[in-house]
């Protein structure tokens, strides 16, 4: 039961995120595209009921994720969010009455199988709840520096695959670091109560990085093709979270010859995620320069 609780809540969070992604991406289709980070983008989206519905799903996902992180290891919980991509397409196919083709179903199986192989062979262990400040500072500096470099690199390139991949990587880093901070914050809430939670810097830290991740995600959606950003975002979040789990929380994964099947699992995930991102349904959830039937449909929701 100890391992089941975080897994179930992580899967619930992934499903809620999938619903949020579908609704938010539909809303993103209805606002003007920008060649730069645009603060007004959030205000434009906030006027759309579809986006607000997506935000409610984000809140539900955050609560589920917090429970999962409070009861399980970071390197177990976050990789399960790899399932968000196939769940997103399944939700979209139901919501918009679009059938998934056989190739898409095979890609879903590929992602699920890859995740199973990677987690089974890595066998993450450990559930430390306290991280000293001398670990947070270098981790924050490295993550913040890499995010800044990726954002600068993204906007040195025109709209397209490179920009989308760079912003996807920056978003993945922000989401991973948000989860790391959230794990400590939820433990403080459990031990010290609401007062301790409200006076802990980690609580405000994960709020700031979470908003930053959401802002980057909204811009990633408009930066280029999904096939360039989604595999980076999906796999990047999982891998970076494992690294943070090991370096911050002293979690352990198998090494030695186990690395080979672990890499095979990751390769299957990348292969499946790339194939899913190429599907017509996935592409219809991305903004484009010209209106499309999907855009008209989104406007009517």
ZIDA-V345901 format. One record per residue. N is the residue number from 1. SS is DSSP state (h for helix, s for strand, l for the rest). PHI is phi in radians with two decimals (none if undefined). NEAR is the number of other ideal C-beta (glycine too) atoms within 12 Angstrom. Layout:
BEGIN
N:SS:PHI:NEAR ; N:SS:PHI:NEAR
END
This chain:
BEGIN
1:l:none:9 ; 2:h:-1.05:13 ; 3:h:-1.49:21 ; 4:h:-1.24:14 ; 5:h:-1.04:21 ; 6:h:-1.09:33 ; 7:h:-1.15:30 ; 8:h:-1.10:22 ; 9:h:-1.25:31 ; 10:h:-1.16:42 ; 11:h:-1.15:32 ; 12:h:-1.09:30 ; 13:h:-1.11:38 ; 14:h:-1.09:40 ; 15:h:-1.15:28 ; 16:h:-1.10:34 ; 17:h:-1.12:43 ; 18:h:-1.11:37 ; 19:h:-1.07:33 ; 20:h:-1.08:38 ; 21:h:-1.09:47 ; 22:h:-1.07:42 ; 23:h:-1.19:34 ; 24:h:-1.20:43 ; 25:h:-1.23:45 ; 26:h:-1.11:38 ; 27:h:-1.17:34 ; 28:h:-1.10:40 ; 29:l:-1.18:38 ; 30:l:-1.72:32 ; 31:l:-1.99:30 ; 32:l:-1.12:19 ; 33:l:-1.39:27 ; 34:l:-2.22:22 ; 35:l:-1.46:19 ; 36:l:-2.35:21 ; 37:l:-1.05:23 ; 38:l:-2.14:21 ; 39:l:-1.09:15 ; 40:h:-1.18:17 ; 41:h:-1.01:32 ; 42:h:-1.13:26 ; 43:h:-1.18:14 ; 44:h:-1.06:21 ; 45:h:-1.19:36 ; 46:h:-1.12:21 ; 47:l:-1.47:15 ; 48:l:-1.90:27 ; 49:h:-0.99:19 ; 50:h:-1.07:32 ; 51:h:-1.14:34 ; 52:h:-1.12:20 ; 53:h:-1.08:25 ; 54:h:-1.10:38 ; 55:h:-1.17:28 ; 56:h:-1.10:19 ; 57:h:-1.16:32 ; 58:h:-1.09:31 ; 59:h:-1.09:21 ; 60:h:-1.08:24 ; 61:h:-1.14:37 ; 62:h:-1.12:32 ; 63:h:-1.11:22 ; 64:h:-1.10:35 ; 65:h:-1.13:44 ; 66:h:-1.06:36 ; 67:h:-1.14:28 ; 68:h:-1.09:38 ; 69:h:-1.23:46 ; 70:h:-1.23:30 ; 71:h:-1.98:28 ; 72:l:-2.50:43 ; 73:l:-1.29:40 ; 74:h:-1.03:51 ; 75:h:-1.33:43 ; 76:h:-1.76:42 ; 77:h:-1.20:47 ; 78:h:-1.14:47 ; 79:h:-1.03:48 ; 80:h:-1.13:43 ; 81:h:-1.26:49 ; 82:h:-1.01:47 ; 83:h:-1.24:39 ; 84:h:-1.06:43 ; 85:h:-1.11:49 ; 86:h:-1.08:41 ; 87:h:-1.13:34 ; 88:h:-1.06:45 ; 89:h:-1.23:42 ; 90:h:-1.14:32 ; 91:h:-1.11:32 ; 92:h:-1.10:38 ; 93:h:-1.13:27 ; 94:h:-1.32:17 ; 95:h:-1.21:27 ; 96:l:-1.91:28 ; 97:l:0.96:10 ; 98:l:-2.03:24 ; 99:l:-1.50:16 ; 100:l:-1.46:27 ; 101:l:-1.37:19 ; 102:h:-1.04:12 ; 103:h:-1.08:20 ; 104:h:-1.18:31 ; 105:h:-1.12:22 ; 106:h:-1.12:20 ; 107:h:-1.17:35 ; 108:h:-1.06:34 ; 109:h:-1.06:22 ; 110:h:-1.11:30 ; 111:h:-1.13:45 ; 112:h:-1.09:29 ; 113:h:-1.12:26 ; 114:h:-1.07:40 ; 115:h:-1.10:41 ; 116:h:-1.08:24 ; 117:h:-1.13:27 ; 118:h:-1.09:38 ; 119:h:-1.24:36 ; 120:h:-1.16:20 ; 121:h:-1.42:25 ; 122:h:-1.28:35 ; 123:l:0.80:23 ; 124:l:-1.06:35 ; 125:s:-2.37:22 ; 126:l:1.80:22 ; 127:l:-2.65:27 ; 128:l:-1.11:26 ; 129:l:-2.00:27 ; 130:l:-2.07:20 ; 131:l:-2.13:31 ; 132:l:-1.15:14 ; 133:h:-1.09:16 ; 134:h:-1.25:11 ; 135:h:-1.67:21 ; 136:h:-1.14:27 ; 137:h:-1.06:16 ; 138:h:-1.15:17 ; 139:h:-1.12:31 ; 140:h:-1.15:29 ; 141:h:-1.12:15 ; 142:h:-1.15:22 ; 143:h:-1.09:37 ; 144:h:-1.11:23 ; 145:h:-1.13:17 ; 146:h:-1.17:26 ; 147:h:-1.04:34 ; 148:h:-1.06:21 ; 149:h:-1.10:18 ; 150:h:-1.16:35 ; 151:h:-1.15:30 ; 152:h:-1.08:18 ; 153:h:-1.10:21 ; 154:h:-1.06:36 ; 155:l:-1.55:26 ; 156:l:-1.59:14 ; 157:l:-2.00:21 ; 158:l:-1.26:16 ; 159:l:-0.96:28 ; 160:l:2.81:20 ; 161:h:-1.04:26 ; 162:h:-1.15:23 ; 163:h:-1.06:36 ; 164:h:-1.09:38 ; 165:h:-1.16:32 ; 166:h:-1.12:36 ; 167:h:-1.18:42 ; 168:h:-1.10:43 ; 169:h:-1.13:40 ; 170:h:-1.10:43 ; 171:h:-1.12:41 ; 172:h:-1.06:41 ; 173:h:-1.07:40 ; 174:h:-1.11:42 ; 175:h:-1.12:47 ; 176:h:-1.15:45 ; 177:h:-1.21:43 ; 178:h:-1.05:44 ; 179:h:-1.12:50 ; 180:h:-1.10:46 ; 181:h:-1.18:40 ; 182:h:-1.09:42 ; 183:h:-1.06:45 ; 184:h:-1.19:39 ; 185:h:-1.08:38 ; 186:h:-1.19:35 ; 187:h:-1.17:31 ; 188:h:-1.08:30 ; 189:h:-1.08:27 ; 190:h:-1.20:20 ; 191:h:-1.55:17 ; 192:h:-1.81:20 ; 193:h:1.39:13 ; 194:h:-1.12:14 ; 195:h:-1.08:12 ; 196:h:-1.09:19 ; 197:h:-1.11:25 ; 198:h:-1.30:16 ; 199:h:-1.82:15 ; 200:l:-1.57:29 ; 201:h:-1.14:22 ; 202:h:-1.10:36 ; 203:h:-1.09:28 ; 204:h:-1.31:19 ; 205:h:-1.11:31 ; 206:h:-1.27:35 ; 207:h:-1.15:22 ; 208:h:-1.17:22 ; 209:h:-1.19:33 ; 210:h:-1.14:32 ; 211:h:-1.11:22 ; 212:h:-1.07:29 ; 213:h:-1.12:38 ; 214:h:-1.11:34 ; 215:h:-1.08:29 ; 216:h:-1.13:38 ; 217:h:-1.10:40 ; 218:h:-1.06:40 ; 219:h:-1.30:40 ; 220:h:-1.06:44 ; 221:h:-1.04:43 ; 222:l:-1.81:39 ; 223:l:-1.52:45 ; 224:l:2.90:34 ; 225:l:-1.15:30 ; 226:h:-1.06:41 ; 227:h:-1.11:30 ; 228:h:-1.54:32 ; 229:h:-1.61:47 ; 230:h:-1.18:49 ; 231:h:-1.06:38 ; 232:h:-1.11:40 ; 233:h:-1.14:44 ; 234:h:-1.15:48 ; 235:h:-1.32:40 ; 236:h:-1.06:42 ; 237:h:-1.01:45 ; 238:h:-1.13:46 ; 239:h:-1.19:34 ; 240:h:-1.13:39 ; 241:h:-1.11:46 ; 242:h:-1.11:40 ; 243:h:-1.08:30 ; 244:h:-1.16:44 ; 245:h:-1.09:37 ; 246:h:-1.28:27 ; 247:h:-1.41:27 ; 248:h:-1.63:38 ; 249:h:-1.83:38 ; 250:l:0.99:22 ; 251:l:-1.35:32 ; 252:s:-2.23:22 ; 253:l:-2.22:34 ; 254:l:-1.16:23 ; 255:l:-2.15:14 ; 256:l:1.22:11 ; 257:l:-1.20:11 ; 258:h:-1.11:21 ; 259:h:-1.06:16 ; 260:h:-1.08:17 ; 261:h:-1.15:24 ; 262:h:-1.09:32 ; 263:h:-1.16:21 ; 264:h:-1.10:24 ; 265:h:-1.10:36 ; 266:h:-1.10:33 ; 267:h:-1.08:23 ; 268:h:-1.10:30 ; 269:h:-1.10:44 ; 270:h:-1.08:32 ; 271:h:-1.07:25 ; 272:h:-1.15:39 ; 273:h:-1.12:44 ; 274:h:-1.12:31 ; 275:h:-1.12:32 ; 276:h:-1.15:45 ; 277:h:-1.17:39 ; 278:l:-1.51:25 ; 279:l:-1.15:35 ; 280:h:-1.10:25 ; 281:h:-1.14:35 ; 282:h:-1.12:42 ; 283:h:-1.13:27 ; 284:h:-1.22:29 ; 285:l:-1.55:43 ; 286:l:-1.78:39 ; 287:l:-1.19:37 ; 288:l:-2.36:25 ; 289:l:-1.27:17 ; 290:l:-2.03:11 ; 291:l:-1.08:16 ; 292:l:-2.34:20 ; 293:h:-0.96:16 ; 294:h:-1.12:29 ; 295:h:-1.14:26 ; 296:h:-1.11:15 ; 297:h:-1.12:21 ; 298:h:-1.12:34 ; 299:h:-1.17:19 ; 300:l:-1.50:15 ; 301:l:-1.36:24
END
